[in-house]
Amino acid sequence: MSTGIKSSDYYWMAVGVRFIGADLDINLYNDYVDSLNGFSQILETSILGPQIDFITIDGNRVGAAPYQAGIYDWAEIGGSESYQVQYSMPDTTWYYSGAGDLVFGPFSFSVDDVLKCHEIYWSATEVGWITCLNETSGDLDVNLYGSDVQDPYKGRQFFLGTNYYAGPGEDEQCEIPIIPASHYGLVVTNESGVAGDYYIRLSSNQFSPTPTASQAPTNTPTQTPTPTLHPTTTPTWTPTMTPTQTPTPTQTRTPTTTPTPTQTRTPTTTPTTTPTWIPSGTPTSECINNGDTNLSGDITAGDAQLAFMIALGVYSPTYLEECAADCNGDGEVTAGDAQRIFLTVLGSAECVD
């Protein structure tokens, strides 16, 4: 399925898909021409799932232009799928210089809304925080994106800051590193498909108490999550050394009629600090960086999906799975590897092996 969208001359925008059941992903294409010439260039792909997948466009870089969004089933199982597609564009730009707290809102979601896109001109010279103050009963996620002239399109996985760990009805916040003064895109996703309001708070301080601003909500957060700005891979082969037990000497007292007791030390074993195990992560096979993450023998969109889960740290791979997911062979599994595996599936890129 595809749908036509048009970007703004000046503002960021986003297009996303929320699905029920199957994991659907989204591609952004150049404009459709006809049945023979349409969808000739994939501009960006979002493969995060099982959450809402979306792609952002920085209108400040590319200006107004028509695009097509294509929805597809990454598992390639076919059948009828239920989903909702929406694009969103702000009508104003917020300005934040790092001074004090700014609270914007309220903004309203309907049950059919998938996401909302906002634009921030961020010129703070220190680390900052963006908080989504959630007044709905559902799960709202917050994501920040930057761009440059060479890369004005961003899939959900290529964030500067994100948080999707809090549960339904809870606030989400993400830490923003020191970044160049520029226009940035902020996307709030309505993961649960519920109606309600939210506010956005920009501050140099991490959110803890309820803001006192008159326009701020009065909900009290139940936890303050600490988001991970960049996906990290957690190896599964960190060995835990279990040394053999250190013996306890046994003393035997033999009383005699003489006043001097005799002590006899009898060691029961010989201690050793040499471990007898072999770390499970010790490579026993060649490390092949071919993109076949699930080791099925074929490279599919499912391999790209699994590689991204490894990059986020939500899946612990085996040694061979991690090798396969490291498509560019640099020793790390990142969102870029997942992207390259997907492009390999499409025939527009290759892994090193």
N, C-alpha and C positions, 0 to 999 in steps of 0.2 A: 504494500500500500504506500502511496506517496501523497503528500499534500504540499501546496504551494505557499510560500511565505515571502515577505519582502522586508528587508532590513531598513532601519532608519538612516538618515543622513548623519546623525550625530550620536545616537545613543546605543548602548549595549542592548542586545535582545537575546532571548533563549527560546528554544523549541524542545519540548520533552514529551515522553510517553509514559503513562502509568498503565500497568497491565494487571490482569487477574489470571492466576494460574501459571501459564508458561512465562519464561523469561524472554521478553522482547527487547531488542536493541534498536538503535537509531543511527542512520547515516544522513549526512548533509551533502547534497549534490548541487552542482551548478544548475541553472534553470533548464527545465524540460523543453526540448525543441519539437521533436516528433518521435514516433515509435522506433525510428531507426537511429536517431541522434540524441535521444534523451539520456540523462543519467550517465554522461560520459566521463565525469570527473567526480571522485569522492573527495570532498573538502575536509571532512572530519567524521569521526565515529565515536559513539559512546557505548561502552560495553560493561558498565559497572554492574548492573543487576545483582541481586533481585530487587534493588531499589529503583526508583524512577531514573530512567536514562534521559539525558538531555545534552544539547550542544549550545554553546554560546557563540554569538557573533559580535565583534566589536565594530559597531557602525562608525566610530571615530576613525578607524583605520581604513575601512573599505567603502564607506558611504552607502547610499541606497542602492540595492541590487536585489533581483528576484532569486530565490532558491527553492529547492525541493527537499523535503524531508522524507526519507524512506524508512519504513518500519519492517523489521524482519525477525524471524525466529532463529536465534543463534543455535538452538539444538537441532534445527532442521527436521523437526518431526511432523510438520504440516498440521492440518486440521484447522478448526475454527477457533480463533482467539478473541477474547474480549479486552479492549484497551481504549484509552482516551489519549488524544493528542492535543496539545495546546502550545501556542507561542505567546510570548509576553514581552512587552516593551515599556520602559518607563517614560513618563512625560516630563520629568525634571531630573536635575543632577543635585545630589547632596554634596556639601563641601565640608571636609574634616581636616583640620590642621593639627590636631593633637591636643587642643586646649579644652579642658573640661569634658563633660558628658553631653552628648546630643542624643535625643530620643525622637524618632520619627514614627508616625502612625496615628491612629490605627489603620491597618490594611486588612481587608476582608477576603477570606476564601469561601467559595461555595463548595458543595460536595463534588461538583464537576470540575473544579479548578485543579490543574496539575501543578502549576508553579507560577511564581511571580519574579520578574527581573527588575532590579534597581541599579542605578548607576551612582558611584561615589567618586568624587575627585579627592583622592587621599594624598595629603601633603605632610602628614605627621613625620617627624624626624626621630621617633622612638617607636618601640614595640607597642602595638595597640590591640584592642579587643573588639570584636563584633558579636553582639548577643541578639538572638531572636527570642523575644519575650513572648511566650506562647500562651494565649488565652483560649485555645481550642482544647478539645478533649483528645485530639489526635497527635500524630508524630510529624513534626515539622523539622526539616534539615536546613542548614545554612551553609553556603559555599561561596567563596570569593575567587575571582579570576582576573588575571592580567593578560596583556597581549603585546605584540610588537608588530611592525610592518610585515615581517615575513610569516607571522603566524597569528592572524586575527581570529581564528576559529579554535574553540577549545571544547573537547569532550569532557563529560563530568569528571573523569578521572584525573584531569590535568589542572587541579586546583592550586591556589596559593595558600588557602586556608579552608578547612572544612570541619564540620562536626555532625555526626549522625549517630552518636552513641546514646543520647538520652532517650527516654521512653515517651509514650503518649502523654500529652499534657505538660511535659517538662520543657524548660528553657534549654536552648542550644547556644553555645558560644564557641568561637574559635579565636586563637591567638594569631595576630598578623605580624610578621617580622618587619624589620625596617625595609621599606620598599621605595623605589623612586616615585616622586610626585607624578601622578598620572590619573587617567580615568580608569576605574576598575568596575567590573560587573559583579553584582551580588545576586545570587539566585536562592530563593526560598522555595522548597518543595513541599507539597501537601501529600506526604507519603500515605496517610490513612484515608484520604478522600473524605474529610470532614469539613463542616462549615464552622466558621469562627474567625476571630481577629488575632492579629499579632502586631508587635511593635519591633523596631530595630533600634538598638542602642549602640552608639559608637563611643569608645572611651579609651583612655590610656591605662585604665585599671580593670582588672578582672571583676566580673559581676558577682556580687554576693548578696547584699541586701536589696530589697525592693526599692527602685528609684523613687525619689521624692518629687520629680517633675509632675506637673498636673496632668500631663497627657500620658503618663506612664501607667501600665496596669498595676494592680495591687497583688498579683500572685506572688507567692514565696517559693523560690526554687527548692526542690528537694535534694538536689545535688549539684555540684559544680564539676562537670567533666573536664578533663584535660585532654584536648584533642591532639592528634598526631598530624602535623602539618605535611609530612612527607612519608609515603609508605615505606616501611622497613621490612626486610625479610628476616624471619626468625628461624635459624637453622634447627634441625631436629637432632643433630648429632653431637651436641655438647656433652662430653662424657662426665659422669659423676664417679670420682674415684672412691672406691670402698676398700680401704686397706684392711689387711687381716688383723685380727684382734691382738692388741699388745698384751703379752702375758703378765700376770700378777705373781710375783715371787711368793713362794710358800715358805714360811718360817716354821721350823720344828724345834721346840724347846725340850731338851732332855734333862730333867732335874737329876742332880747327883748329890752326894753328901758333901762334895767340895763346894766352896762359896762361889766359884766362877762357872756361870752357865755356858753351855756350848750351843751355838746357833748353826744350823745347817740350811743353806739356801739351795733349793732344788728347782731350777727353771723348768717350766712345763712345755715350753715351745720356743722356737727361735723367731723373733720378730723380723718382719721384712717390710720395706716400703715399696717393693716392686709390685705394681698392680698386675693382676692375672687376667684382666679383661681386655678385650679389643674394642675400641670405640665404634659404635654402630655407624658413625658417619665416615669412617675410613673408606676412601674410594677403593672399590674393588673392580670397577669397570671404567672404561674410557668415558670421559665427560663429553657428551655429544650435544652441541647447541643447535638443535634442528627445529625447535618449535613444537615438537610433538609432546606437549606437556603431560598429557594423560597416558602416554606410551601405548597408544592404540594402534600405531602403524600408519595413521593418516593425520594430516594437519588440518584442523577444522576451526571454526569460530569458538568451539568449546575449549580448545587448547588456549586460545587467547584469553577467554574468560577465566580459566584456571590460573593462568600466569598472572593476571591482575589480582586475583584473590591472594596469591603468594606474595605479590608486591605489597598488598595492604596488611599482610600478616595475619589474615583470617584463615589461612590454610597452611598447614605444615607439610612441606613436600619431602619426599625421599630424595636421596642424593641424585638419582637419575632424573627425577621429575624437575628438580631445580636446575640441573644442567640443561635439560631440554627447554625450560622456560627462559633461560638466559640467551635469548635469540641473538643478541649482538656479541656474545662471548666476552663481556667485560668483567665477569665475575660477580655481578649483581643482577637481581631480578627487579626490574622497575616497571612502571606503567608504560614506559617507552618500549620495553620488550613486548608487552602485551599488544601494544599498538602495531608493532612490526610483525608479530605473528599473524594478526588479523589481516594486515596488508599482504602477507605471504599467501594467505588463503585466497585473497582476491587476485593474486598474480602480479601485484605491483611492487613487491619487495621480496627479499630472501633472507633467511637466517644464515649465519656464518657456516654452518655445517649442512 
